């Protein structure tokens, strides 16, 4: 009888991680292509972009995002700096400040490019839509799983 109880418990302990990993219990893996397509569709709809406007806008937008992403990746690495090392922490803080400013310069440069191909009202709608999309995506990513 003891043997059967031990086997049953062993099987249960082995099954728990497997059950916890079922699709019903886990979040889907992040798909960057799907995220980008959803973002572009959201921006297109919210800003009322025509297919021609979207065709001119999104290649430039993707270029901007690619440049900014490199800086975000560097910032992500800097956030792993050992906080007990004050010298390295200070260097990380100063570098993060420089990166923040560089990201703003990139955005400003590309916003000026956007204004050359789209009316200012649509550019503002795009910026608002992008912010709203990211807020919604963040809420969904961290919403409690039912």
Steps between C-alpha positions, in 0.01 A plus 500: 500500500783742589652432159180603318469818703862591420449429129179705499669795673799479268278505194304795639816702569625428150163591347462837675759684286358340186145606591620850586651532153181424312384765253200579720728592790782683323524819305583475133861571409573851377489518121675819380359475147145465629556786745630726222211409269247570778668832580499606136135402457407688818688813390353483150148474636529757779682759287281434196794437268424424138687206344725749318576690822568177687727386216710816530490520880574150630838441334628820664331409829658152500841655436452729801386211718802294398740777603320556829487127576881484506503761776225323696701178485803682638290651779365156583858374544587801716213423736687182596792698641608388846344759731763429763768638267452876528748585226329274246156612620592863440632417153176315424289796617699745290480273194124454544461879509699533176291225340174671601617820331616312189163325472326838515732636227416202279129548562524870422688433175245242388202707612631772269516242220143391574386862476644520149283214375185531713286783640591600856160389631556147374852491645360602838230232470772245419698598812189476716399167345849356553494600866150358548595172331804456725294578812239242399766241415667557838169459683423181310847357561470547875129441546418213734443175312154351548 
